[in-house]
Amino acid sequence: MIDWKIGDLVQARKAYGVALVDLGMRREVVFGLDSDLQRSNQTYSFGQNFPEQFLGIAIAEAYMIPTAAAISSMASTVLSDYLALIFPCR
């Protein structure tokens, strides 16, 4: 659970990882996708807590968005994570 207070200094990627886990506890239709940056992006904790709802794409980032679209067509909310700088190049 998120227990930060207004004014607390928290790294954005840590907050993102904690928020994903919190969201996974609240909604069972959340599915996470990540590239080979799970540790850096802090999504590995979601994958550990919800292994059946997480898929590591590894170095096949070019297939992340089509995979997310396919999973979302099955009534799941998909959160795909990758470096914003590189995503448009894929």
Secondary structure, 3 states (H helix, E strand, C coil): CCCCCCCCCCCHHHHHHHHHHHHHHHCCCEEEEEECCHHHHCCHHHHHHCHHHEEEEECCHHHHHHHHHHHHCCCCEEEEECCCCCHHHC
